[in-house]
Amino acid sequence: MNSDMAAETKGTAKLTLPSGKESNLPVIVGSENESAVDIRALRAETGFITLDTGYMNTGSTTSAITYLDGEQGILRYRGYSIEELAEKSDFVETSYLLINGQLPNKQQREAFGQQLTRHSLIHEDMHHFFNGYPQTAHPMAVLSSMVTSMSTYYPDTMDRNSDIDLHITRILSKVRTLAAFAYKKSIGQPLMYPKNSLKYCANFLHMMFAVPSEEYVVSPIFEKAVNQLFILHADHEQNCSTSTVRMVGSSGANLYASIAAGVLALWGPLHGGANQAVIEMLEEVKASGIDGKKFIEDVKNKKDNRRLMGFGHRVYKNFDPRAKILKKMCDEVLTHMGVTDPLLDIAKSMEEVALKDDYFISKKLYPNVDFYSGIIYRALGIPTNMFTVMFALGRLPGWIAHWKEMVEDKDTKIGRPRQIYTGPTERKYVPLDQR
Ligand code: ACO
């Protein structure tokens, strides 16, 4: 599918430069009437560039994958609302939708599921790699290196004419195995091979929690929760990690290298690492015995540059629709398990305080997807340092879909922003003995 199919040029915007010179810039309009001033010719015509640190207001591409309206709290994958997909779809079907642009029919769905099952094993030699890491290794470091390492087993990936669909199936299936193996290794348990009778998410839970000495039955409620969590994380248009995947891929780097870069970008606490940071924050509040209100006061006073982790979003300035679904799921999972989690109570009370507080209201800071996901992961038995890995597994189809869209777009250029230089002007080199 050509990502530019729905983008139309509708009129021009006039820019007057300090010299009085005028530039007429085309206005591009997308299928949901989002408008952009196309500045691609600006520098050649005028010598000016645009400056937009953090890409707060820069469209890096057109894309037909995900529509997001941060003001209205809308998120849709290929036109389908996140609420409907979370309720009615499963992760494999949603992955197919993101990657291929359409929901699969029965045969396509079956074939895709079978392919994912068939490719779930990793090369036996890769098991040795896990032995080289110290017990303290963060699973995101292990995962990113393992994803890069996978490219060494499929060297034809360097050839852009190789079977891209096969690489996509491999990566989608095997990364799940690598993630579970990294966890098993970190706790010193034997690696559990995938079980082909199980569906994608159930198979992941099996590899994570089964041990050879005992029968492990995957709880349907856990399987549903993982499916929903993965669907909610599956894509989010041009976020930090996805833009990284596109940027790395734009140089011609192969799919494995591009996805590994996405994993690393996701690791940061301001992005995917926030789910781990939320739990650490809640644990800190609990351990210190202070109430959430005091913590929020510290955040407002920017004490030690504190932030209320799991709050705020670059694009959602109303609410994050994913957080609403997760809050409900969180209650469901905990009620079903008959457990209470003191961290959930702290989270709820902090959320209540923050949502009424002028600091958060005026800055439009609302709970994001990570505020409740960590509590659900805890309930499922997933350790804190694996939370961001869970996010990476969910985000995989989105990264893949964007990489595929980019390589299939004939207008793709290598990502290469400009800058405004602020360093010294030209000066003469002074020999060491004269300085
Ligand atoms: N707690 C307290 N204050 C905050 C928070 C927060 N969570 N988020 C933003 N602010 C404040 C900033 O201090 C800043 O205040 P100022 O104007 O007085 O300087 C203002 O709100 C704007 O913040 P920016 O960092 O400029 O906003 P930006 O859009 O760049 O940041 C981000 C978005 C990174 C998500 C931010 O809200 C944040 O750090 N949140 C906490 C981390 C988090 O939950 N990340 C997960 C995001 S969702 C995801 O990646 C899946």
Boltz pocket constraint, residues with backbone or C-beta under 6 A from the ligand:
constraints:
  - pocket:
      binder: B
      contacts: [[A, 269], [A, 270], [A, 271], [A, 272], [A, 274], [A, 299], [A, 306], [A, 307], [A, 308], [A, 309], [A, 310], [A, 311], [A, 312], [A, 313], [A, 314], [A, 315], [A, 363], [A, 365], [A, 368], [A, 369], [A, 370]]
      max_distance: 6.0
